[in-house]
Amino acid sequence: MKDAIINFLRSTGIAQMFGQGAENSTWDTVWWKTLIMLAISGVLVYLAVVRKFEPLLLLPIAIGMLLTNLPGGGMFHLDYFIGNEVDYDAVIHQGGLLDLLYLGVKLGIYPCLIFIGIGAMTDFTPLISNPKSLLIGAGAQLGVFVAFSGAILSGQFTGQEAASIGIIGGADGPTAIMVTKTLAPNLLGAIAIAAYSYMALIPLIQPPIMRLLTTKKERAIRMTALRKVSFAEKLIFPILVTAVVGLIVPDALPLIGCLMFGNLLNVCGVTERLSKTVQNELMNIVTVFLGITVGATASANNFLSAQTILIIVLGLVAFCISTTGGLLTAKLMNVLTGGKINPLIGSAGVSAVPMAARVSQKIGQEEDPGNFLLMHAMGPNVAGVIGSAVAAGVLLSYFH
């Protein structure tokens, strides 16, 4: 009886955390690191539930982080997935629940399914009506390459890791995950948490930059109404974009193809049931699986490092530079068009749809309550989605 009680006590997570576990215990994390990760998980839960910062993603990520850092649970093993080849035998016979679910990330399934849902929920008519918005979306990818360069120059990251860090500047979570799971899976937890956290903080990060780089007169510019977009244009646009991007940057095709397929389901008028399904049931299910498995990659041994701090700093720099790139591009276009473009819509060039566009609207109405920039800002916003996917394709084609 005594031996049974002792064996039970040694099998507990508490005993394993403090190095007093059973002989077959594989837990090798210092106890204080575990406690820090549990605390970080609690902070993410607070931000998601109380502060309502991207709750649909931050809450699953927080719970995934909690599950992977509880000693003895054995729910996730990142070492099964490091490198180009997945250890399928270990995943199937020795892996935990999150190992099985993580296959959807490693194989690139979840990000692509998310993009189908995003495509179905996204209105491309502002971009079709004003194709010049593509230039602003392209300018807002500046942070991707600045952060990539900064990561390389730091000497702390390989080229593949630097590319994964740079894509944080695209302000697109699924795209960041798609690149990182391929090029630097060991950094997935830090990069995903940085990307989604900064996306949630866009209403705090962007306004100071927008006010700094624009004048009161520029912020008060009223733009003319967008022209009406025909059904034929809506139908042709996703097919044309898929073909053009696929021919130029084939590595971007999985994301762009899924994005445009989702949009086609929405605009074609004959697949309403499918469109509603990918916008709701499919999107919600995949979001849960994606969030909880990405959070699981943030184990104490992998997450608590100087590299993680540097990733968070570079991610913030990437967001700020991307916002700046979009604003400066819009300011240039304003000059070239004789003052017809409000530079505030440039900040929406980052692909956080539709949050960045709403921030442009809010700052514009501070100067002129009757100014409505939302639909104009949606053009650069959806262009940013395309731009970040193309940037990801360029990085993947070079480093993979």
FENDA-V558803 format. One record per backbone hydrogen bond with DSSP energy under -0.5 kcal/mol. NH is the residue of the N-H (numbers start at 1). CO is the residue of the C=O. E is the energy in kcal/mol with one decimal. If there is no record, write none. Layout:
nh;co;e
NH;CO;E
NH;CO;E
//
This chain:
nh;co;e
5;1;-2.1
6;2;-2.3
7;3;-2.7
8;4;-2.1
9;5;-2.6
10;6;-2.3
11;7;-1.2
12;8;-0.6
12;9;-0.9
16;12;-1.9
17;13;-2.3
18;14;-1.6
19;16;-1.3
20;15;-3.6
21;15;-0.6
22;10;-1.1
25;22;-1.8
33;30;-0.9
34;30;-1.6
35;31;-2.1
36;32;-1.9
37;33;-2.2
38;34;-2.2
39;35;-2.0
40;36;-2.5
41;37;-2.3
42;38;-1.8
43;39;-2.1
44;40;-2.3
45;41;-2.1
46;42;-2.2
47;43;-2.6
48;44;-2.3
49;45;-3.0
50;46;-2.0
51;46;-1.8
53;47;-2.8
54;52;-0.9
57;54;-1.4
58;54;-3.1
59;55;-1.5
61;57;-2.1
62;58;-2.6
63;59;-2.2
64;60;-2.4
65;61;-2.3
66;62;-2.1
67;63;-2.6
68;64;-2.1
69;65;-1.2
70;67;-0.8
71;69;-0.6
73;70;-1.5
80;77;-1.6
81;78;-2.1
82;78;-0.7
87;80;-2.4
88;86;-1.9
91;87;-2.3
92;88;-2.7
93;89;-2.4
94;90;-2.4
95;90;-1.3
98;75;-0.7
99;75;-1.2
100;96;-1.6
101;97;-2.1
102;98;-2.1
103;99;-0.6
103;100;-0.9
104;101;-1.6
105;102;-1.2
106;102;-2.6
107;103;-2.5
108;105;-1.7
109;104;-1.8
110;104;-2.1
112;108;-0.7
113;109;-2.2
114;110;-2.7
115;111;-1.9
116;112;-1.4
117;113;-1.7
118;114;-2.6
119;115;-2.5
120;116;-2.0
121;117;-1.5
122;118;-1.0
122;119;-0.5
124;122;-0.7
127;124;-0.5
128;124;-2.5
129;125;-2.9
130;126;-1.4
131;128;-0.5
133;130;-2.4
134;131;-2.1
135;132;-1.4
136;132;-0.8
137;133;-2.4
138;134;-2.2
139;135;-2.4
140;136;-1.9
141;138;-1.6
142;139;-1.4
144;141;-1.1
145;141;-1.0
146;142;-2.0
147;143;-2.6
148;144;-1.8
149;145;-2.1
150;146;-2.6
151;147;-2.5
152;148;-2.0
153;149;-2.7
154;150;-1.5
155;151;-0.5
155;152;-1.3
156;151;-0.6
157;151;-0.7
162;158;-2.7
163;159;-2.1
164;160;-1.7
165;161;-2.1
166;162;-2.7
167;163;-1.6
168;165;-1.6
169;166;-2.1
170;167;-1.7
171;168;-2.1
176;172;-2.3
177;173;-2.5
178;174;-2.5
179;175;-2.2
180;176;-2.4
181;177;-2.7
182;178;-0.7
183;179;-2.6
184;180;-2.0
187;184;-2.2
188;185;-1.3
191;187;-2.6
192;188;-2.9
193;189;-2.2
194;190;-2.2
195;191;-2.8
196;192;-2.6
197;193;-2.1
198;194;-2.4
199;195;-1.9
200;196;-2.0
201;197;-1.3
202;199;-1.1
204;201;-1.9
205;201;-2.5
206;202;-2.4
209;205;-0.7
209;206;-0.6
210;206;-2.4
211;207;-2.5
212;208;-1.8
213;209;-2.0
214;210;-0.7
219;215;-2.4
220;216;-1.1
221;218;-1.4
223;221;-0.5
234;230;-1.9
235;231;-2.1
236;232;-2.6
237;233;-2.5
238;234;-0.8
239;235;-0.7
240;236;-2.9
241;237;-2.8
242;238;-1.9
243;239;-2.1
244;240;-2.8
245;241;-2.7
246;242;-2.2
247;243;-1.8
248;244;-1.8
249;245;-3.3
252;249;-2.1
253;250;-1.6
256;252;-2.7
257;253;-3.2
258;254;-1.4
259;255;-2.5
260;256;-2.8
261;257;-2.0
262;258;-2.3
263;259;-1.8
264;260;-2.4
265;261;-2.1
266;262;-1.1
267;263;-2.2
268;264;-2.1
275;271;-2.6
276;272;-2.5
277;273;-1.9
278;274;-2.5
279;275;-1.8
280;276;-1.6
282;277;-2.5
283;277;-0.5
283;278;-0.6
284;280;-2.8
285;281;-2.4
286;282;-2.5
287;283;-2.1
288;284;-1.8
289;285;-2.0
290;286;-3.1
291;287;-2.6
292;288;-2.2
293;289;-1.7
294;290;-2.3
295;291;-2.3
296;292;-1.1
297;293;-0.7
297;294;-1.0
298;295;-1.5
299;297;-1.7
303;299;-3.0
304;300;-2.1
305;303;-1.5
309;305;-1.3
310;306;-2.2
311;307;-2.6
312;308;-2.3
313;309;-2.1
314;310;-2.9
315;311;-2.6
316;312;-1.9
317;313;-2.2
318;314;-2.7
319;315;-2.2
320;316;-2.4
321;317;-2.8
322;318;-2.4
323;319;-2.3
324;320;-2.3
325;321;-3.0
326;322;-2.2
327;323;-2.3
328;324;-2.8
329;325;-2.0
330;326;-2.2
331;327;-2.4
332;328;-2.2
333;329;-2.2
334;330;-2.1
335;331;-1.9
336;332;-2.4
337;333;-1.8
338;335;-1.2
339;334;-3.6
340;334;-0.5
343;341;-0.6
345;342;-1.8
346;343;-2.0
347;344;-1.2
348;345;-0.9
349;346;-1.8
350;347;-1.0
351;170;-1.3
353;351;-1.7
356;352;-2.5
358;354;-2.1
359;355;-1.8
360;356;-1.7
361;357;-2.1
362;358;-2.5
363;359;-2.5
364;360;-2.1
365;361;-2.1
366;362;-0.9
367;363;-0.8
367;364;-0.7
368;364;-1.8
371;368;-2.6
372;370;-0.5
373;371;-0.6
377;373;-3.0
378;374;-1.6
379;375;-0.7
379;376;-0.6
380;376;-0.7
381;377;-1.9
382;378;-2.6
383;379;-1.9
384;380;-2.1
385;381;-1.1
386;382;-1.7
387;383;-2.9
388;384;-2.8
389;385;-1.7
390;386;-2.3
391;387;-2.7
392;388;-2.3
393;389;-2.0
394;390;-2.3
395;391;-2.2
396;392;-2.6
397;393;-2.4
398;394;-1.4
399;395;-2.4
400;396;-2.3
//
